[in-house]
Amino acid sequence: MVERPASALKELVENAIDAGAARIAVKLAGGGTDLIEVTDDGCGMSPPEMALALERHATSKLPDDEIDQVTTLGFRGEALPSIASVARMTLESRVRGAEGWSRVVDNGVLVSEGPAALPPGTRVRVEALFGRVPARRKFLRSPRAEYAASLDVMKRLAMARPDIAFSVEHDGRKALQVQGGETGPERVAGLTDRALAENSVAVDFEREGITLGGVAGLPTFNRGVADHQYLFVNGRPVKDRLLIGALRGAYAEMLARDRHPVVALFLDVPPDQVDVNVHPAKTEVRFRDPALVRGMIVSGLRRALDEAGHRSAQRPSEAALGMWTSEASAPVAPAPRLWDAEPGFTPAPQYDPAPTYGYASVQDRRPGFSAPPPLARAEPALAPVPQGIQHPLGVARGQVAKTYIVAEAEDGLVLVDQHAAHERLVLERMRRAMSEGGVASQGLLVPEVVELDEPGCDRLEARAGELSEFGLDLERFGPRAMLVRAVPAALGKGDVHALVTDLADELASFDEALSLKERLDHVAATMACHGSVRAGRVLSVAEMNALLREMEVTPHSGQCNHGRPTWVKLAHGDIEKLFGRK
């Protein structure tokens, strides 16, 4: 059944692949509703074969009657007559050494046929899809959305066959072009993100006749939505729930819940071990031994990521984590709340705009001066050292691995993730600013150009007015780029390119009927993540204490925007146990 232009395009390109084509060219107009043209240099069809291909229930790609040995992308032959029944189709084909032939079918009725001049291969032209079926056409999305879906289909098919050259042209403009003869990793990187090549590991795993290959992005190379996960079974693009669940399980201990890896996995299974015809669109499959396939994907991915060494996230020891407790699950008495502080205690003031976590003194700005790590660093006593009893999160004593703040509280030792904590603080500031009328923006001295794919730019351009209320000033800069003129002031010097890329991904998961204000938490959390103090940033003791004080007076500061704890505590009793004192 033809549901939208993307589904019709998928069937036509799969026919071209099955015909043994080495080059496939696609032309689209109006997102595919006005025109879909697919040209290939495959084996072609003779006039009798063309007539048969346009008859319902009459064609098949099966070489024999063994339906469990299907190796083509389709075999029922329903695509062409189904498309021709709801559009005007021109089918032209030529077998090598013979004359070309053409048949024109307008919404199921044969209009004309006769000789045609074209090189060996096949050209299918579909015009005015659903033009005479208004009930179907009114449920289509906008031309831009339909084009984005069609482009996604082409990317997946092109990844599945790196030996074939593909090109896509939309409204007269080249949107995609890849050369044949590439390797799998080269094709995947060229169609997803060029940085994937140096931020991924190769997957090569085999078990009981099943082979798993492809590329898997490092846990640190992740995206905001799961649209960058490409799964293939015997060269067929699928979106199978079993495979997606196995992928989530493989990365479960390495990624936040709202972050998703960038992967392209190719699973080769004996044809009699998988049923590819359980879904009308053939996007799902059924395995004879699903437990084996799931276990193989999880094991293969984890082994590949573990072999990457320091490039991948290392899973911490459960025994070590067991000695630490978060505020929510601590078996010891919780840290004193703000209202439990001693009489006369005054909370730290709110920072508006964001406090600057920079150098602590003029001496730190001397030319050539390199600040040593704060661990065991002596600093001038400009004020009396605060007492831990006055503050629930204690007072800073140092920094470990340029990532974690070590603080001493009255009832134990506190370890704070500086990035996760500051991320929550920035988010809460943005929420307050939005409730008060809008987020202040800060203009860039030199506007930055961020390159994206065309659908991503379309999504950002459509929501540019709403994004300006968040302090982000964007405008279109050509078909595949956005120009950033201003960013939210609360973000400081964040990574503008990463911010805009993640926002484009975030918008892809929105319903068009929802405004950004209705998805405030998601957009603000994405911005806050890019405007936070990063791991690896050296902080002075004064900066660390400023961060702790603001955490104590900020709602929900006990967890970051991704649901992870921002601080954990090792009680005095646990410390004594570690040293055998108790």
C-alpha positions as CSV (number, residue, x, y, z in Angstrom):
1,M,0.0,0.0,0.0
2,V,1.3,3.5,-0.9
3,E,1.0,5.7,2.2
4,R,3.2,8.7,1.2
5,P,5.8,9.7,-1.3
6,A,8.6,8.1,0.7
7,S,6.9,4.7,0.6
8,A,6.5,4.9,-3.2
9,L,10.1,6.0,-3.6
10,K,11.3,3.2,-1.4
11,E,9.6,0.6,-3.6
12,L,10.9,2.1,-6.8
13,V,14.5,2.3,-5.7
14,E,14.4,-1.3,-4.3
15,N,13.2,-2.5,-7.7
16,A,16.2,-0.7,-9.3
17,I,18.6,-2.3,-6.8
18,D,17.1,-5.8,-7.5
19,A,17.6,-5.1,-11.2
20,G,21.3,-5.0,-10.7
21,A,21.8,-1.3,-11.2
22,A,25.2,0.3,-10.6
23,R,23.8,3.9,-10.7
24,I,20.5,5.1,-9.4
25,A,19.3,8.7,-9.9
26,V,16.3,10.2,-8.2
27,K,14.5,13.4,-8.9
28,L,11.8,14.8,-6.6
29,A,9.5,17.9,-6.8
30,G,7.2,19.2,-4.1
31,G,8.5,16.7,-1.6
32,G,7.6,13.9,-3.9
33,T,3.9,14.6,-4.3
34,D,4.4,16.5,-7.6
35,L,7.1,14.2,-9.0
36,I,9.1,11.1,-8.3
37,E,11.5,10.0,-11.0
38,V,13.8,7.0,-10.5
39,T,16.4,6.2,-13.3
40,D,18.7,3.1,-13.2
41,D,21.1,1.3,-15.4
42,G,19.9,-2.2,-14.5
43,C,18.9,-5.1,-16.6
44,G,15.7,-3.5,-17.9
45,M,12.4,-5.1,-19.0
46,S,11.0,-6.2,-22.3
47,P,7.6,-4.9,-23.4
48,P,5.8,-8.1,-22.3
49,E,7.5,-7.9,-18.9
50,M,6.5,-4.3,-18.5
51,A,2.9,-5.2,-19.2
52,L,3.0,-8.0,-16.7
53,A,4.7,-5.7,-14.1
54,L,1.8,-3.4,-14.2
55,E,-0.8,-6.1,-13.6
56,R,-1.9,-6.9,-10.0
57,H,-1.0,-10.2,-8.4
58,A,0.9,-11.3,-11.5
59,T,4.6,-10.7,-11.0
60,S,7.2,-12.2,-8.8
61,K,11.0,-12.0,-8.2
62,L,11.1,-15.5,-6.8
63,P,13.5,-17.7,-8.8
64,D,11.6,-20.8,-7.5
65,D,8.9,-21.7,-5.0
66,E,11.1,-21.6,-1.9
67,I,9.7,-18.5,-0.2
68,D,12.0,-18.9,2.7
69,Q,15.0,-18.3,0.5
70,V,14.1,-14.7,-0.6
71,T,17.3,-12.7,-1.3
72,T,15.7,-9.7,-3.1
73,L,14.2,-6.6,-1.4
74,G,10.7,-7.5,-2.7
75,F,9.1,-10.3,-4.4
76,R,5.3,-9.8,-4.7
77,G,5.4,-7.3,-7.5
78,E,2.6,-5.1,-6.1
79,A,4.5,-1.8,-6.1
80,L,4.1,-0.6,-9.7
81,P,0.3,-1.3,-10.0
82,S,-0.4,0.1,-6.6
83,I,1.5,3.4,-7.4
84,A,0.0,3.6,-10.9
85,S,-3.5,3.4,-9.4
86,V,-3.1,6.7,-7.4
87,A,-0.9,8.7,-9.8
88,R,0.1,9.2,-13.4
89,M,3.0,6.8,-14.1
90,T,5.3,6.7,-17.0
91,L,7.3,3.4,-17.2
92,E,10.2,3.3,-19.7
93,S,12.6,0.5,-20.0
94,R,15.2,-1.0,-22.3
95,V,17.0,-4.3,-22.3
96,R,20.6,-4.2,-23.7
97,G,20.6,-5.0,-27.4
98,A,16.9,-4.2,-27.8
99,E,14.7,-1.1,-28.4
100,G,13.2,0.8,-25.6
101,W,9.5,0.8,-24.7
102,S,7.2,3.1,-22.8
103,R,3.8,2.6,-21.0
104,V,1.8,5.4,-19.5
105,V,-0.8,4.6,-16.9
106,D,-3.0,7.4,-15.4
107,N,-4.7,6.4,-12.1
108,G,-5.0,2.7,-13.2
109,V,-6.0,3.4,-16.8
110,L,-3.5,2.6,-19.7
111,V,-3.2,5.9,-21.6
112,S,-0.5,5.1,-24.2
113,E,2.4,2.9,-25.1
114,G,5.1,2.8,-27.7
115,P,8.8,3.0,-28.5
116,A,11.0,5.2,-26.2
117,A,14.6,6.4,-26.5
118,L,16.6,5.8,-23.4
119,P,19.9,4.1,-22.5
120,P,19.7,0.5,-21.2
121,G,17.9,0.4,-17.9
122,T,14.6,1.6,-16.5
123,R,13.1,5.0,-15.8
124,V,9.9,5.4,-13.7
125,R,8.2,8.8,-13.5
126,V,5.4,9.3,-11.0
127,E,3.4,12.5,-11.2
128,A,0.6,14.0,-9.1
129,L,0.6,11.4,-6.4
130,F,-2.9,11.1,-4.9
131,G,-4.0,13.9,-7.2
132,R,-7.4,12.3,-7.7
133,V,-7.6,10.9,-4.2
134,P,-8.2,14.0,-2.1
135,A,-9.0,11.9,1.0
136,R,-5.5,10.5,0.9
137,R,-3.7,13.6,-0.1
138,K,-5.1,15.8,2.7
139,F,-3.4,13.6,5.3
140,L,0.0,14.1,3.8
141,R,2.3,16.4,5.7
142,S,4.0,19.6,4.3
143,P,6.2,19.2,1.2
144,R,9.3,19.8,3.4
145,A,8.3,17.0,5.8
146,E,7.6,14.6,2.9
147,Y,10.9,15.5,1.4
148,A,12.7,14.9,4.7
149,A,11.1,11.4,4.9
150,S,12.1,10.7,1.3
151,L,15.6,11.8,1.9
152,D,15.8,9.5,5.0
153,V,14.7,6.6,2.9
154,M,17.4,7.3,0.3
155,K,20.1,7.6,3.0
156,R,19.2,4.2,4.4
157,L,19.1,2.5,1.0
158,A,22.4,4.1,0.0
159,M,24.0,2.9,3.3
160,A,22.8,-0.7,2.6
161,R,24.5,-0.7,-0.8
162,P,27.9,1.2,-0.8
163,D,28.7,-0.5,-4.1
164,I,26.0,1.5,-5.9
165,A,26.2,5.2,-6.8
166,F,23.1,7.2,-5.7
167,S,22.0,10.8,-6.4
168,V,19.0,12.7,-5.3
169,E,17.7,16.0,-6.8
170,H,14.9,18.0,-5.2
171,D,13.2,20.9,-7.0
172,G,16.2,21.2,-9.3
173,R,18.8,21.2,-6.5
174,K,21.2,18.4,-5.8
175,A,20.5,17.1,-2.3
176,L,22.6,13.9,-2.1
177,Q,25.3,12.3,-4.2
178,V,27.5,9.3,-3.3
179,Q,29.9,7.4,-5.6
180,G,29.8,3.6,-6.0
181,G,32.6,1.3,-4.8
182,E,32.9,2.8,-1.3
183,T,33.4,0.8,1.9
184,G,30.7,0.6,4.4
185,P,32.2,2.9,7.0
186,E,33.0,5.5,4.3
187,R,29.4,5.5,3.0
188,V,28.0,5.7,6.6
189,A,30.2,8.6,7.5
190,G,29.5,10.4,4.3
191,L,25.7,10.2,4.9
192,T,25.6,10.9,8.6
193,D,28.4,13.0,10.1
194,R,31.9,13.4,8.8
195,A,33.1,13.4,12.3
196,L,31.8,9.9,12.8
197,A,34.8,8.4,11.1
198,E,37.2,9.5,13.9
199,N,34.6,9.1,16.7
200,S,33.5,5.5,16.1
201,V,34.7,1.9,16.3
202,A,34.4,-0.8,13.8
203,V,32.0,-3.7,14.6
204,D,33.0,-7.2,13.4
205,F,31.4,-10.1,15.2
206,E,30.3,-13.6,14.2
207,R,28.4,-16.3,16.0
208,E,26.6,-19.5,14.8
209,G,26.5,-18.4,11.1
210,I,25.3,-14.9,11.9
211,T,27.6,-11.9,11.1
212,L,27.4,-8.5,12.6
213,G,29.3,-5.6,11.0
214,G,29.2,-1.8,10.8
215,V,30.3,1.2,12.8
216,A,29.3,2.3,16.3
217,G,29.8,5.8,17.6
218,L,31.6,6.3,20.8
219,P,29.3,7.0,23.8
220,T,30.6,10.5,23.9
221,F,29.5,11.0,20.2
222,N,25.8,10.9,20.7
223,R,22.7,12.8,19.5
224,G,19.5,14.1,21.0
225,V,17.1,11.7,19.0
226,A,17.3,8.1,17.8
227,D,17.0,9.1,14.1
228,H,20.7,8.4,13.6
229,Q,20.5,4.7,14.2
230,Y,20.6,2.7,11.0
231,L,19.9,-1.0,11.1
232,F,20.0,-3.5,8.2
233,V,19.2,-7.2,8.0
234,N,20.6,-8.9,4.9
235,G,21.0,-5.5,3.2
236,R,17.4,-4.5,4.0
237,P,16.8,-1.3,6.0
238,V,14.6,-2.1,9.0
239,K,13.3,-0.4,12.2
240,D,12.8,-3.5,14.2
241,R,11.9,-3.2,17.9
242,L,14.1,-6.2,18.8
243,L,17.2,-4.6,17.3
244,I,16.5,-1.2,18.7
245,G,16.0,-2.7,22.2
246,A,19.3,-4.6,21.8
247,L,21.1,-1.4,20.8
248,R,19.7,0.4,23.8
249,G,20.8,-2.4,26.1
250,A,24.4,-2.3,24.7
251,Y,24.7,1.4,25.5
252,A,22.6,1.3,28.7
253,E,25.5,2.0,31.1
254,M,27.3,4.5,28.9
255,L,24.7,7.1,27.9
256,A,22.1,9.3,29.5
257,R,18.5,8.2,29.0
258,D,17.7,11.1,26.6
259,R,20.9,10.6,24.5
260,H,21.2,8.2,21.7
261,P,24.2,6.7,19.9
262,V,25.0,7.1,16.2
263,V,25.3,3.6,14.7
264,A,25.0,1.7,11.5
265,L,24.8,-2.1,12.0
266,F,24.6,-4.7,9.2
267,L,23.3,-8.1,10.3
268,D,23.7,-11.0,7.8
269,V,21.5,-13.9,8.7
270,P,20.8,-17.1,6.7
271,P,17.6,-16.6,4.8
272,D,15.8,-19.5,6.5
273,Q,16.6,-18.0,9.9
274,V,14.6,-14.8,9.4
275,D,11.1,-13.9,8.0
276,V,11.2,-10.6,6.1
277,N,7.5,-10.5,5.2
278,V,5.9,-10.0,8.6
279,H,5.3,-6.3,8.0
280,P,3.5,-4.7,4.9
281,A,6.3,-2.2,4.5
282,K,9.0,-4.8,5.3
283,T,10.4,-2.5,8.0
284,E,10.2,-5.3,10.7
285,V,11.5,-8.8,10.6
286,R,11.0,-11.9,12.7
287,F,14.0,-14.1,13.7
288,R,13.8,-17.8,14.4
289,D,16.1,-17.3,17.4
290,P,15.5,-13.7,18.7
291,A,17.5,-14.3,21.9
292,L,20.6,-15.3,19.9
293,V,20.3,-12.2,17.7
294,R,19.8,-9.8,20.7
295,G,22.6,-11.3,22.7
296,M,24.9,-11.1,19.7
297,I,24.2,-7.4,19.1
298,V,24.8,-6.5,22.8
299,S,28.0,-8.6,23.0
300,G,29.3,-7.4,19.7
301,L,28.8,-3.7,20.4
302,R,30.2,-3.9,24.0
303,R,33.3,-5.8,22.8
304,A,33.9,-3.2,20.1
305,L,33.5,-0.3,22.5
306,D,35.6,-2.0,25.2
307,E,38.4,-2.6,22.8
308,A,38.5,1.1,22.0
309,G,40.2,1.6,25.4
310,H,40.3,5.1,26.7
311,R,38.2,6.4,23.8
312,S,35.1,4.8,25.2
313,A,33.2,5.2,28.4
314,Q,34.5,2.8,31.1
315,R,31.8,1.2,33.3
316,P,32.6,1.8,37.0
317,S,33.0,-0.9,39.5
318,E,29.8,-1.8,41.2
319,A,31.7,-2.4,44.5
320,A,33.1,1.1,44.4
321,L,29.7,2.7,43.6
322,G,28.1,0.7,46.4
323,M,30.1,2.7,49.0
324,W,28.6,6.0,47.8
325,T,25.0,7.1,48.3
326,S,23.0,9.8,46.7
327,E,20.6,12.0,48.6
328,A,17.6,10.0,47.5
329,S,18.9,6.6,48.7
330,A,21.4,7.4,51.5
331,P,20.9,5.1,54.5
332,V,22.5,7.7,56.8
333,A,20.8,10.9,58.0
334,P,20.3,13.4,55.1
335,A,22.3,16.5,54.9
336,P,20.7,19.5,56.7
337,R,18.3,21.5,54.5
338,L,18.6,25.2,54.0
339,W,15.9,25.9,56.5
340,D,17.7,23.8,59.1
341,A,20.8,26.0,59.1
342,E,21.9,27.8,62.2
343,P,20.1,31.0,63.2
344,G,21.5,34.0,61.3
345,F,22.4,32.0,58.2
346,T,21.8,33.9,55.0
347,P,21.5,32.0,51.8
348,A,23.8,32.9,48.9
349,P,22.3,35.3,46.5
350,Q,21.0,34.2,43.1
351,Y,23.3,35.0,40.2
352,D,21.7,36.9,37.4
353,P,23.2,36.8,34.9
354,A,25.1,33.6,35.3
355,P,28.1,33.9,37.7
356,T,31.4,33.9,35.9
357,Y,33.5,30.9,36.8
358,G,36.8,32.4,35.7
359,Y,40.1,33.2,37.3
360,A,40.0,34.0,40.9
361,S,42.6,36.7,41.1
362,V,44.6,39.2,39.1
363,Q,47.7,37.0,39.5
364,D,46.1,34.2,37.6
365,R,45.9,36.5,34.5
366,R,49.7,37.1,34.2
367,P,51.1,36.4,30.7
368,G,52.5,32.9,30.6
369,F,51.0,32.0,33.9
370,S,49.7,28.4,34.0
371,A,47.4,27.7,36.9
372,P,48.3,24.5,38.7
373,P,45.5,22.0,39.6
374,P,43.6,23.1,42.6
375,L,44.2,19.8,44.4
376,A,46.4,20.6,47.5
377,R,46.8,24.2,46.2
378,A,47.4,27.0,48.8
379,E,45.4,30.1,48.2
380,P,45.5,33.5,50.0
381,A,43.1,33.6,52.9
382,L,41.1,36.6,51.8
383,A,38.3,35.6,54.2
384,P,37.8,33.2,57.1
385,V,37.4,29.6,55.9
386,P,33.7,28.7,56.0
387,Q,32.6,25.9,58.3
388,G,31.0,22.9,56.8
389,I,28.2,23.0,59.5
390,Q,26.8,26.1,57.9
391,H,26.2,24.5,54.5
392,P,24.4,21.3,53.5
393,L,26.9,20.6,50.7
394,G,29.9,21.6,52.8
395,V,32.8,23.6,51.7
396,A,35.2,22.9,48.8
397,R,38.5,21.4,49.6
398,G,39.7,20.6,46.1
399,Q,39.1,19.2,42.6
400,V,39.7,15.6,41.3
401,A,40.4,14.9,37.6
402,K,39.3,18.4,36.7
403,T,35.8,17.1,36.9
404,Y,34.7,16.5,40.4
405,I,34.5,18.9,43.3
406,V,35.5,17.4,46.7
407,A,33.7,19.2,49.6
408,E,33.7,18.5,53.3
409,A,30.3,18.6,55.0
410,E,29.5,18.2,58.7
411,D,28.4,14.6,58.2
412,G,30.7,13.3,55.5
413,L,32.5,13.8,52.2
414,V,30.6,15.2,49.2
415,L,31.6,14.6,45.6
416,V,30.0,16.9,43.0
417,D,30.0,16.5,39.2
418,Q,30.7,20.1,38.2
419,H,29.2,19.8,34.7
420,A,26.0,18.0,35.8
421,A,25.5,20.4,38.7
422,H,26.0,23.6,36.6
423,E,23.8,22.2,33.9
424,R,20.9,22.1,36.3
425,L,21.6,25.6,37.5
426,V,21.6,27.0,34.0
427,L,18.3,25.2,33.2
428,E,16.6,26.7,36.3
429,R,17.9,30.2,35.4
430,M,16.4,29.8,31.9
431,R,13.1,28.6,33.4
432,R,12.9,31.7,35.6
433,A,13.8,34.0,32.7
434,M,11.1,32.4,30.5
435,S,8.5,32.9,33.2
436,E,9.5,36.6,33.5
437,G,9.1,37.3,29.8
438,G,12.0,35.9,27.9
439,V,15.7,34.9,27.9
440,A,18.3,37.6,27.5
441,S,20.5,37.1,24.4
442,Q,24.1,38.0,23.8
443,G,25.1,39.0,20.2
444,L,28.2,37.3,18.7
445,L,31.0,39.5,17.6
446,V,31.3,37.4,14.5
447,P,28.2,35.4,13.5
448,E,28.9,31.6,13.2
449,V,27.8,29.4,10.3
450,V,26.6,25.9,11.3
451,E,26.3,23.4,8.5
452,L,23.4,20.9,8.7
453,D,21.4,18.7,6.4
454,E,18.5,20.5,4.6
455,P,15.7,19.0,6.6
456,G,17.4,20.1,9.8
457,C,17.7,23.7,8.5
458,D,14.1,23.6,7.5
459,R,13.0,22.7,11.0
460,L,15.1,25.4,12.6
461,E,14.0,28.1,10.1
462,A,10.3,27.2,10.8
463,R,10.9,27.7,14.5
464,A,13.3,30.7,14.4
465,G,10.8,33.1,15.9
466,E,10.2,30.9,18.9
467,L,13.9,30.2,19.3
468,S,14.5,33.9,19.5
469,E,12.4,33.9,22.7
470,F,15.0,31.6,24.2
471,G,17.7,34.1,23.3
472,L,18.9,32.2,20.2
473,D,18.9,34.3,17.0
474,L,19.1,32.2,13.8
475,E,18.6,32.8,10.1
476,R,18.9,30.7,7.0
477,F,22.3,30.8,5.3
478,G,21.9,28.8,2.1
479,P,20.2,25.4,1.6
480,R,22.3,23.5,4.2
481,A,23.5,26.1,6.8
482,M,22.2,28.3,9.5
483,L,23.7,31.6,10.6
484,V,23.9,32.2,14.4
485,R,23.9,35.9,15.4
486,A,23.1,35.7,19.1
487,V,23.0,33.0,21.9
488,P,21.3,33.0,25.3
489,A,23.4,35.1,27.7
490,A,23.1,32.5,30.4
491,L,25.1,30.0,28.2
492,G,28.3,32.1,28.0
493,K,30.9,30.7,25.7
494,G,29.3,27.4,24.8
495,D,29.8,25.3,21.7
496,V,27.4,27.0,19.2
497,H,27.8,24.3,16.6
498,A,26.9,21.5,18.9
499,L,24.0,23.5,20.4
500,V,22.4,24.1,17.0
501,T,22.9,20.5,15.9
502,D,21.2,19.1,19.0
503,L,18.3,21.6,18.7
504,A,17.7,20.5,15.1
505,D,17.6,16.9,16.3
506,E,15.3,17.8,19.2
507,L,12.8,19.6,16.8
508,A,12.7,16.4,14.7
509,S,10.9,14.6,17.5
510,F,8.4,17.4,18.1
511,D,4.8,17.2,16.9
512,E,4.3,20.2,14.5
513,A,1.2,21.2,16.5
514,L,3.3,21.7,19.7
515,S,5.1,25.0,20.3
516,L,8.5,25.2,21.8
517,K,7.0,26.7,24.9
518,E,5.1,23.5,25.4
519,R,8.4,21.6,25.1
520,L,10.2,24.1,27.3
521,D,12.0,21.6,29.4
522,H,13.5,19.8,26.4
523,V,14.7,22.9,24.6
524,A,15.9,24.6,27.7
525,A,17.7,21.4,28.8
526,T,19.4,21.1,25.5
527,M,20.6,24.7,25.7
528,A,21.7,24.4,29.4
529,C,23.8,21.3,28.6
530,H,25.9,23.4,26.1
531,G,26.2,26.4,28.4
532,S,27.5,24.5,31.5
533,V,30.9,24.3,33.1
534,R,32.5,21.4,31.3
535,A,34.4,18.5,32.7
536,G,38.1,19.2,32.4
537,R,37.8,22.8,33.5
538,V,40.1,23.8,36.3
539,L,38.2,25.7,39.0
540,S,39.5,27.8,41.9
541,V,38.3,27.1,45.4
542,A,36.2,30.3,45.3
543,E,34.5,29.2,42.1
544,M,33.8,25.7,43.6
545,N,32.2,27.2,46.7
546,A,30.1,29.6,44.5
547,L,28.8,26.6,42.6
548,L,28.0,24.7,45.9
549,R,26.2,27.7,47.4
550,E,24.0,28.2,44.3
551,M,23.1,24.5,44.3
552,E,21.9,24.8,47.9
553,V,19.3,27.5,46.9
554,T,18.3,26.1,43.5
555,P,15.3,23.7,43.2
556,H,16.0,20.2,41.9
557,S,19.7,20.7,42.0
558,G,20.2,17.2,43.3
559,Q,19.8,15.8,39.8
560,C,21.0,16.9,36.4
561,N,18.8,17.4,33.4
562,H,19.3,13.8,32.3
563,G,18.2,12.2,35.6
564,R,21.7,11.5,37.0
565,P,22.7,12.6,40.5
566,T,24.7,15.8,40.6
567,W,26.3,14.9,44.0
568,V,26.9,11.8,46.1
569,K,28.0,11.6,49.7
570,L,30.3,9.2,51.7
571,A,29.3,9.4,55.3
572,H,31.8,9.5,58.1
573,G,30.9,6.0,59.1
574,D,31.6,4.6,55.6
575,I,35.0,6.3,55.6
576,E,35.8,4.7,58.9
577,K,34.8,1.3,57.4
578,L,37.2,1.8,54.5
579,F,40.1,2.2,56.9
580,G,39.0,-0.6,59.2
581,R,38.2,1.8,62.1
582,K,34.7,0.5,62.4
